[in-house]
Amino acid sequence: MSTSPLDLAGIDDLLSDDEKAVRASVRQLCADRVDPYVADWFERGQVDDIRGLAKDLGSLGLLGMHLTGYGCAGMSATEYGLACLELEASDSGVRSLVSVQGSLAMFAIWRWGSEEHKTEWLPRMAAGEAIGCFGLTEPDIGSDPGSMRTRARRDGSDWILDGRKMWITNSSVADVAVVWAQTDEPSGGVRGFVVPTSTPGFSAPEIKHKQSLRASVTGEIVLDGVRLPDAAAFPDVRGLKGPLSCLNEARYGIVWGALGAARSSLQAALDYANQRIQFGKPISAFQLTQQKLVDMNLEYTKGLLLALHLGRRKDAGTLRPEQVSLGKLNNVREALEICRTARTVMGANGISLEYPVIRHANNLESVLTYEGTVEMHTLVLGQAMTGHAAFR
Ligand SMILES: Cc1cc2nc3c(=O)[nH]c(=O)nc-3n(C[C@H](O)[C@H](O)[C@H](O)COP(=O)(O)OP(=O)(O)OC[C@H]3O[C@@H](n4cnc5c(N)ncnc54)[C@H](O)[C@@H]3O)c2cc1C
């Protein structure tokens, strides 16, 4: 029986021993490898030894952990979700590294790549020896990827890629990029390409001055006449189905991950409130503070139940895209609200990087926007409810 103040509903009792073991091992890795350093990384906007970190994540089986074969750990969706929660309790940037590697770049290759793509990249990516990125967003194109301007044109049997991608996690440190581009093929539109970042014409300048996800590498991708062999293209997928299938995987991880940032902030606020004395007693003894703590805990608990429900559906093969939208929209929005409320409990100290709360809140501003904005997921759910697509 769970008696933790953050698990009043006893959700822990719904987890198997294997699931708890995965959670404990990720928690330990974060305690050793991330927590002592991450506020400093955030402050400097620089993750020290990101390649070493990727290898440590890989050696625990966290990269592409829900994929099978090719060196991937083949764990369940629920275990993957629990891992995302623990990683994001440390920092959304570290969870982003894992999500983009496993659910975007590796999943794209695993699901849509040729046998050669898989054997060439997946084992090294699973081990953290090669880092991947996923280029969909462009400077002028975000929520509407069907209008992308990056072009792939034929030159003999080769492809030539030209264009720019923007806001791409990991791009400046990546060894391989999955790039989506518009083609002029009669068989239809957008195709995905596996692009080694050493290919001439490929560059990935880092984006500076972010005030969110500062412990995460974000860059552009510039494609200037990048020549690729025919075999670089994903053979069997055409149109937005390709990238959207990958985004759905990564969004599922965010449903869980955002709750990690929320839990960390709630725990920090609770600890602080128990120690901070004002008017002669701990601020946790005031009804108004208890109201905040309870409201945060309620939303965290509801979010966790939703994540677990969606995880069980994913493991059963019955999870639908709009259900992922529902989880992503609710859990990120509520997690951000929890962080903001936790910040108020901590008064002025709440804005200091000595505590994790303002870092989590700032990070969640990105999480609220990437992998589909609140507005886009609202429209997905509105369509599921009414049958009317209100996107344009
Ligand atoms: C830190 C970070 C990392 C990222 N990593 C990646 C990555 O690895 N790969 C990648 O491809 N992308 C990545 N992104 C990009 C992210 O996916 C996009 O920012 C997101 O899709 C939104 O696109 P946009 O920023 O261009 O906003 P826009 O699409 O321009 O939207 C701006 C606003 O308008 C609203 N809006 C747009 N259309 C409608 C409509 N029809 N109805 C109502 N409201 C609407 C949006 O909801 C939003 O509020 C990352 C972003 C960030 C911040």
The ligand as an ORCA input file, in Angstrom:
! r2SCAN-3c Opt
* xyz 0 1
  C      12.305     23.863    -27.772
  C      11.604     23.367    -29.001
  C      12.012     22.188    -29.606
  C      11.388     21.739    -30.781
  N      11.829     20.578    -31.389
  C      11.336     20.240    -32.616
  C      11.873     19.112    -33.332
  O      12.739     18.384    -32.832
  N      11.411     18.867    -34.595
  C      10.454     19.631    -35.187
  O      10.108     19.355    -36.329
  N       9.908     20.702    -34.522
  C      10.332     21.016    -33.254
  N       9.805     22.099    -32.585
  C       8.819     22.938    -33.258
  C       7.399     22.772    -32.748
  O       6.890     21.519    -33.096
  C       6.569     23.934    -33.305
  O       6.976     25.096    -32.604
  C       5.068     23.733    -33.173
  O       4.624     22.746    -34.062
  C       4.278     25.023    -33.421
  O       4.686     25.616    -34.590
  P       5.070     27.197    -34.621
  O       5.979     27.458    -33.471
  O       5.558     27.488    -35.979
  O       3.742     27.927    -34.319
  P       2.568     28.297    -35.369
  O       2.108     27.073    -36.075
  O       2.978     29.463    -36.176
  O       1.420     28.719    -34.359
  C       1.440     29.961    -33.632
  C       0.148     30.031    -32.816
  O      -0.967     30.004    -33.697
  C      -1.832     28.950    -33.340
  N      -2.492     28.413    -34.525
  C      -1.948     27.983    -35.689
  N      -2.873     27.523    -36.515
  C      -4.066     27.653    -35.881
  C      -5.431     27.331    -36.205
  N      -5.764     26.733    -37.365
  N      -6.374     27.591    -35.283
  C      -6.069     28.144    -34.080
  N      -4.804     28.467    -33.713
  C      -3.825     28.223    -34.606
  C      -0.941     27.918    -32.689
  O      -1.679     27.008    -31.881
  C      -0.024     28.821    -31.893
  O      -0.648     29.212    -30.698
  C      10.354     22.507    -31.357
  C       9.916     23.683    -30.717
  C      10.519     24.107    -29.549
  C      10.043     25.369    -28.893
*
